[in-house]
Amino acid sequence: MNWRRSMIGLVISVPVIALLAYGMTQDPSAIASPLPGRAAPEFELAIMDSPDDVSLEELRGQVVVLNFWASWCYECRVEHGDLSAAASYYEGRGVRFFGVLYNDTPVNGRRWIAMMGGQSYPTLLDNGSRTAIDYGLYGAPETFVIDQTGNVIHKQIGAITFTRLRELIDPLLAAGTTE
Amino acid sequence: MRFASLQVVLLVLLLVLAASPAQIRAAQGQDTPARPVETVQVVEETEIDRQVRELAAKLRCPVCQGLSLQDSPSELAQEMRAVIRARLEAGDTHDEVLEYFVGRYAEWILLEPKAEGFNLAVYVLPILAGLGGAAFLLVAGRRWLAAARPARSQTDAPDEADPDLVAWEDLVQR
């Protein structure tokens, strides 16, 4: 009788404990994005401190790195050096880097860039966060790598490194799909 | 003489203290309160407002902890409510608006997950747990009652060795 009770207790409790243990191994902030593998949402945004706009459509044939950042975001400081270095490294090689100022003002953005010692790629202004919503943004920083055909290859939540950018971009360039 | 002047001072003090702020204001010609009068403008909810509210209540605010877009005061939630409105005004159905957000944020954005696949566990498990609990209570309750009956019948037997108890039981029965 006791043996049977123990078995029933185990049958009920083990799956519950296993489920909870599995949950403890997951990062609740890491929510899988449905965007990788799909066409990147189109955008046409003004370039900060420039009279020009840029659209995703006109960037076809190039790898696009879209980094959403804000002056209030700590991790943006962490990744800023790597992003600037990567943008310089890939200059003229069919890769375009853009920052997108998220939930922040251009005044704060300019001050932050000056404080960080400059930025080797342009920043776009996303009024009303419409592009951020189109890209399913949870916060900043988030970085999207878009291939030459306009498909999202990767969404990075949190700071990205130079090494990670090379891991993502080099195979795209090697595939030779650059027009 | 000194006592009389003390009385006068006390009387004046009493009169000053008794004067209420309203009376003072009235004396100064300020009958109305110092605060500006707040006017409440009642804005009637339109059909599109109602639909935005309904849909925003079904979607999770991405930058909040367990708040819907409707309940969140965050800037992103406001912008997302504006997106809902724009899409409804452009002719999207409710399902199309929800699909738009699911396509960007995955099903996580829905406060009520769809009742399909693994999500079914969310709907089925509580019912199963409730039924299991009810069955356990039923079985355990019967056992407890069965175990309690013979014990009570033993204790209920009159103790003939105790004449006081027999007398009390007679009294109670009468």
Interface residues (C-beta under 8 A of the other chain):
Chain A: I31 A32 S33 P34 L35 P41 N103 G128 S129 R130 A132 I133 D134 Y135 G136 L137 Y138 G139
Chain B: P62 V63 E75 L76 E79 M80 A82 V83 V102 G103 R104 Y105 A106 W108
